[in-house]
Amino acid sequence: MIGAPMVESPFEPSYRYGLRVYWEDTDAGGVVFYANYLKFFERARTEWLRAAGFEQQALRQTHGVIFVVTETQVRYLRPARLDDWLEIGVRPREIGRATMTLAQQARRGVELLAEGEIRIGCVDAASLRPRRIPAGMVERIRG
């Protein structure tokens, strides 16, 4: 488990990303396939970084770093279905020198569907060895 246990408490995301559920996101039962929440969380994290001024391809080209997922924890509470509009929230929980732990939630309106914590690590793009998060990035994403 990453960090402290998650509890049902008010979640104020730093960033919100909206998406529609398509056929490709669902399983044979017509509900969102559980692994697709990780895709939704990934998209929201990518757009959160972009909104803070850090495009991932630019980080690779300019600083020679990429972010990799090192640990995940997800709780599934209620199903999302075809055509639902979801809001995926991102909130930094812990930011270190080379890693970040982010709290994320998937909601349909006010209804909490899934929540998770994702730990990502900053690594050298060529060697995949840990590297410091680029200077100035931590201050900007903390807001």
N, C-alpha and C positions, 0 to 999 in steps of 0.2 A: 504494500500500500504506500502511496506517495503522501507524505505530509500527514496532517490531521484528518480524521474522518470527516466526510462531508455531511452536513446536516441541512435539513429543510429550513433555510433562512433566507431573508431577502438577499437577492443576488443583484448587485449593481454592476453590470458589465462595463468595461472600458470601451468596448466596441460591440456593435450589433451587426450581424450579417443575415440578410433575408434570402430564402430560397424556396422554390416550389418543389414538391415531391413528384417525380415522374415515374412512369412504368419501370424504367431501368433501376430505380431505387428500391423497388418492392420485391417481396418473395412470393411464393406460390399462394400464400394466404392473403395477399393484397396489402400487407403491412410493410413498413420500411425494414429491410434486412438489417440485422443488428450491426454488422460491420460497416454499413454505410454511414452510421453516425460518426465514425472516425473520419470518413471522407468529408462529411459536413463540417466537423471540427477543424480539419486541415484547411479547408477553404476559408473558414472564418479567421483562422490564425494568419493565413497568408494575406488576406485583405486587411487585417488589423495592422500587420507590419507595413503594408503598402500605405495605409492611411497615415501612419506615423512617419512616412518618408523613406521606407526601406523596402525596395523591391528586391526579391530574392536573387534574381539574375544579376542585378547591379551589385549586390553584396558579394557575389561570387567573382565578378569581374574586377571590382574595385578593391576589395579587401581579401579576396581569396578564401572566403569562408562560406559555409552553408550550414543550415540547421538540420539536425536529424532527430527523430523521435527516439528517446531512450527508454521511456516507460509510459504506460497508459493504465488508467483505471476508469471504467465506465459503469454507471448504474442505469438500468433501463426501467422506467417507471410506468409509462403508458405508450401505446403504439401510435405511430404516425402512419397516415394512409395516403394513397394516391390523391394528388391535387391539393393536399394540405399546404398551407403557407407556414413555413417555420422561421423562427428567429433564433440564430445561434449567437450566444454571447461569449465574449472572451474577457477574462480578467486576470492580470498577472497576480500570482500568489506569492512567488518567491523568485527573486532575480539574483543570481550569483555572478561570479566572474566568467564562467563558461556555460552555465546552464540557466534555464528558466522553467519554473513550474507554473502552469496556467490552469485556472479553473474555467470550465466551459459548460454551457447548458444549451439544450435544445428545447424550445418552447413553441407551442401552438397557442397564440394569444397569451393568456396568463397561465395556461396549463403546462406544467413542467413534464417533459417527456423523457429526457435523459440528461444526466449530468456526469461530468468526468473531470479528471485531472490528467494533464499531459505534461510530461517533462521533455524538454527539447534541449539538445546540446549544440553548442557552436563548435564546428570542426573545420580543420583545414580542408579545402575542397579537393586537393590532390591526394593528401596522405590519409585523410579522415581521422587525424589525430586531434585531440581537444585543443581549442584555441580560445583566447579571451574574446568575449563579445566586443565588437568594434567600439572604440572611444566615441562617446556622445550618444550612442544608441540607447544605453541603459537609462540615461536621464530623460530622453525623449519618450521612451515607451512607458516609463513610470508616470508620465504626464505631469 
